[in-house]
Amino acid sequence: MRADKAQINRLLKTARGQIDGILKMVEEDRYCMDIAHQLMATEAVLNRANKEILTAHLKSCVTGAKTDEEREEKVDEMVALLGKIL
């Protein structure tokens, strides 16, 4: 994988910290809108991490495929994943 592992780790650790904060907010019965805002912020961080990984997949796995069949398989995997995301 050619993704920037340090960047991905930073993003995932940030998301983990945000989730811990959200759990505390729920336990403290904090205002629903505040919790919702934190959930959206966490989703945004996870989406950035996913973008890094998917970009790496396209740049290394797909373009680096040795055969047309292997490339097609990698593209099909990507299309299937995008179908779940969208």
GROMACS elastic network, one bead per residue, 0.5 to 0.9 nm:
[ bonds ]
;  ai    aj funct       b0    kb
    1     4     6  0.85581   500
    1     5     6  0.86928   500
    1    53     6  0.81208   500
    1    56     6  0.62708   500
    1    57     6  0.70783   500
    1    60     6  0.68311   500
    1    61     6  0.77894   500
    2     5     6  0.81045   500
    2    53     6  0.85183   500
    2    55     6  0.89586   500
    2    56     6  0.54195   500
    2    57     6  0.79418   500
    2    59     6  0.78663   500
    2    60     6  0.65719   500
    3     6     6  0.87450   500
    3     7     6  0.82700   500
    3     8     6  0.77169   500
    3    52     6  0.61363   500
    3    53     6  0.59268   500
    3    54     6  0.86564   500
    3    55     6  0.75601   500
    3    57     6  0.81562   500
    4     7     6  0.53216   500
    4     8     6  0.63113   500
    4     9     6  0.86654   500
    4    52     6  0.74951   500
    4    53     6  0.85245   500
    4    56     6  0.85075   500
    5     8     6  0.50316   500
    5     9     6  0.59701   500
    5    10     6  0.84337   500
    6     9     6  0.51228   500
    6    10     6  0.60942   500
    6    11     6  0.86258   500
    7    10     6  0.50884   500
    7    11     6  0.62058   500
    7    12     6  0.86376   500
    7    49     6  0.79215   500
    7    52     6  0.84457   500
    8    11     6  0.51137   500
    8    12     6  0.61130   500
    8    13     6  0.85135   500
    8    48     6  0.84449   500
    8    49     6  0.54077   500
    8    50     6  0.84145   500
    8    52     6  0.71345   500
    8    53     6  0.79402   500
    9    12     6  0.51345   500
    9    13     6  0.60119   500
    9    14     6  0.84274   500
    9    49     6  0.84005   500
   10    13     6  0.52067   500
   10    14     6  0.60967   500
   10    15     6  0.86481   500
   10    49     6  0.89532   500
   11    14     6  0.50463   500
   11    15     6  0.62336   500
   11    16     6  0.86339   500
   11    45     6  0.60779   500
   11    46     6  0.70172   500
   11    48     6  0.75526   500
   11    49     6  0.60236   500
   12    16     6  0.61058   500
   12    17     6  0.86033   500
   12    45     6  0.75161   500
   12    46     6  0.67798   500
   12    49     6  0.69631   500
   13    17     6  0.61809   500
   13    18     6  0.85602   500
   14    17     6  0.51280   500
   14    18     6  0.62118   500
   14    19     6  0.86633   500
   14    42     6  0.81367   500
   14    45     6  0.74972   500
   15    19     6  0.61062   500
   15    20     6  0.85774   500
   15    41     6  0.85120   500
   15    42     6  0.53729   500
   15    43     6  0.79695   500
   15    44     6  0.89705   500
   15    45     6  0.61704   500
   15    46     6  0.65959   500
   16    19     6  0.50959   500
   16    20     6  0.62446   500
   16    21     6  0.86445   500
   16    42     6  0.83911   500
   17    20     6  0.50860   500
   17    21     6  0.62565   500
   17    22     6  0.86552   500
   18    22     6  0.61375   500
   18    23     6  0.86480   500
   18    38     6  0.71417   500
   18    39     6  0.80596   500
   18    41     6  0.81547   500
   18    42     6  0.61754   500
   19    23     6  0.61482   500
   19    24     6  0.85819   500
   19    38     6  0.82994   500
   19    39     6  0.77541   500
   19    42     6  0.71251   500
   20    23     6  0.51654   500
   20    24     6  0.63696   500
   20    25     6  0.87038   500
   21    24     6  0.50922   500
   21    25     6  0.61796   500
   21    26     6  0.87183   500
   21    38     6  0.84217   500
   22    26     6  0.62135   500
   22    27     6  0.85859   500
   22    35     6  0.63061   500
   22    36     6  0.89922   500
   22    38     6  0.67012   500
   22    39     6  0.72731   500
   23    26     6  0.51457   500
   23    27     6  0.62113   500
   23    28     6  0.86102   500
   24    27     6  0.50039   500
   24    28     6  0.60986   500
   24    29     6  0.85496   500
   24    30     6  0.87533   500
   25    28     6  0.50719   500
   25    29     6  0.61668   500
   25    30     6  0.52663   500
   25    31     6  0.82262   500
   25    34     6  0.85248   500
   25    35     6  0.67346   500
   26    30     6  0.60548   500
   26    31     6  0.86737   500
   26    32     6  0.85232   500
   26    35     6  0.74056   500
   27    30     6  0.77759   500
   29    32     6  0.81709   500
   30    33     6  0.86535   500
   30    34     6  0.72066   500
   30    35     6  0.71221   500
   31    34     6  0.54399   500
   31    35     6  0.65861   500
   31    36     6  0.88752   500
   32    35     6  0.51301   500
   32    36     6  0.61498   500
   32    37     6  0.86757   500
   33    37     6  0.61361   500
   33    38     6  0.86296   500
   34    37     6  0.51710   500
   34    38     6  0.63676   500
   34    39     6  0.87061   500
   35    38     6  0.51418   500
   35    39     6  0.61912   500
   35    40     6  0.87220   500
   36    39     6  0.50065   500
   36    40     6  0.62695   500
   36    41     6  0.86531   500
   37    40     6  0.51616   500
   37    41     6  0.62461   500
   37    42     6  0.86830   500
   38    42     6  0.61747   500
   38    43     6  0.86085   500
   39    42     6  0.50851   500
   39    43     6  0.62005   500
   39    44     6  0.86689   500
   40    43     6  0.50115   500
   40    44     6  0.62146   500
   40    45     6  0.87752   500
   41    44     6  0.51002   500
   41    45     6  0.64531   500
   41    46     6  0.88010   500
   42    45     6  0.51682   500
   42    46     6  0.62734   500
   42    47     6  0.85489   500
   43    46     6  0.50767   500
   43    47     6  0.60078   500
   43    48     6  0.86167   500
   44    47     6  0.50039   500
   44    48     6  0.62716   500
   44    49     6  0.87644   500
   45    48     6  0.51301   500
   45    49     6  0.64069   500
   45    50     6  0.86997   500
   46    49     6  0.50552   500
   46    50     6  0.61399   500
   46    51     6  0.85460   500
   47    51     6  0.60459   500
   47    52     6  0.86609   500
   48    52     6  0.63573   500
   48    53     6  0.88009   500
   49    52     6  0.51933   500
   49    53     6  0.64422   500
   49    54     6  0.87344   500
   50    53     6  0.50924   500
   50    54     6  0.60322   500
   50    55     6  0.83867   500
   51    54     6  0.51244   500
   51    55     6  0.59041   500
   51    56     6  0.84509   500
   52    55     6  0.51912   500
   52    56     6  0.62137   500
   52    57     6  0.86776   500
   53    56     6  0.50916   500
   53    57     6  0.62212   500
   53    58     6  0.87835   500
   54    58     6  0.62844   500
   54    59     6  0.85964   500
   54    78     6  0.81007   500
   55    58     6  0.51639   500
   55    59     6  0.61003   500
   55    60     6  0.84673   500
   56    59     6  0.50558   500
   56    60     6  0.57926   500
   56    61     6  0.74950   500
   57    60     6  0.54132   500
   57    62     6  0.63551   500
   57    63     6  0.85715   500
   57    74     6  0.85482   500
   57    78     6  0.85332   500
   58    61     6  0.58997   500
   58    63     6  0.64186   500
   58    64     6  0.87359   500
   58    74     6  0.84872   500
   58    75     6  0.82553   500
   58    78     6  0.83819   500
   59    62     6  0.63407   500
   59    63     6  0.56745   500
   59    64     6  0.74717   500
   60    63     6  0.55619   500
   60    64     6  0.52052   500
   60    65     6  0.80224   500
   61    64     6  0.51561   500
   61    65     6  0.59903   500
   61    71     6  0.79931   500
   61    74     6  0.70715   500
   62    65     6  0.54188   500
   62    70     6  0.81189   500
   62    71     6  0.54073   500
   62    72     6  0.81453   500
   62    73     6  0.86935   500
   62    74     6  0.56344   500
   62    75     6  0.66247   500
   63    66     6  0.85166   500
   63    71     6  0.71897   500
   64    67     6  0.89678   500
   64    71     6  0.79419   500
   65    68     6  0.73375   500
   65    69     6  0.85026   500
   65    70     6  0.57055   500
   65    71     6  0.50583   500
   65    72     6  0.88173   500
   65    74     6  0.80239   500
   66    69     6  0.84910   500
   66    70     6  0.66708   500
   66    71     6  0.73322   500
   67    70     6  0.51659   500
   67    71     6  0.61902   500
   67    72     6  0.85525   500
   68    71     6  0.50034   500
   68    72     6  0.60284   500
   68    73     6  0.85409   500
   69    72     6  0.51028   500
   69    73     6  0.62060   500
   69    74     6  0.87259   500
   70    73     6  0.50467   500
   70    74     6  0.62936   500
   70    75     6  0.86846   500
   71    74     6  0.51107   500
   71    75     6  0.61898   500
   71    76     6  0.85656   500
   72    75     6  0.50454   500
   72    76     6  0.60510   500
   72    77     6  0.86035   500
   73    76     6  0.50572   500
   73    77     6  0.62799   500
   73    78     6  0.87370   500
   74    77     6  0.51069   500
   74    78     6  0.63693   500
   74    79     6  0.87468   500
   75    78     6  0.50102   500
   75    79     6  0.61598   500
   75    80     6  0.86002   500
   76    79     6  0.50204   500
   76    80     6  0.61091   500
   76    81     6  0.85722   500
   77    80     6  0.51689   500
   77    81     6  0.62367   500
   77    82     6  0.86400   500
   78    81     6  0.51179   500
   78    82     6  0.61163   500
   78    83     6  0.85423   500
   79    82     6  0.50506   500
   79    83     6  0.61374   500
   79    84     6  0.88360   500
   80    83     6  0.50356   500
   80    84     6  0.66594   500
   80    85     6  0.89469   500
   81    84     6  0.51835   500
   81    85     6  0.64038   500
   81    86     6  0.87631   500
   82    86     6  0.59432   500
   83    86     6  0.54404   500
